[in-house]
């Protein structure tokens, strides 16, 4: 109930009025039945804008940190995500990944839309990163199509670290559903999962026109953080007075 209150009364109309997102290819999203919507992830605002313009309800696999944050902000964020029916996902290891897949399959087996960001985390620099194969596993096990989606302009509207979005032109593009039924029964083949995931990411790339990086975003973030820490250790900032 809270999901529809947000979508049609509280948040959805406000988002559409303020950002006036340009929508392309909405007819590619199935009007009924299970499907995966796989998109790029540029901003915290993505969680609100895509559901606001879709005609159907969509359930996202959201990182567990959104449900466990400290303080008033953390409690409010957790309340919002729980009330909107989003599913917390622990991203700390292989077992956590299996749990996320089980949760996602549960949504699909109910004939619903599942939203997923194959990159596994927000892009920290606006580029598109290598996708993780969980989306391929779910597509094959559930036997559902994958609709590629590109969020455009949300990075500029709300880059990492910015709390209140700025007004910026936004477009949301949906591509034709991708059918992977030719790979049925091959969900344990690593090469097949990689090929499917790369095909999905290429479709997202074609829609978003981002620069592509053939590395995992989380790995690049960690490397940059480590390099920054090492630089700080070797060249500590001196007090100004």
Order of alpha helices (4+ residues) and beta strands (2+ residues): alpha-alpha-beta-beta-alpha-beta-alpha-alpha-beta-alpha-beta-beta-alpha-beta-alpha-beta-alpha-beta-alpha
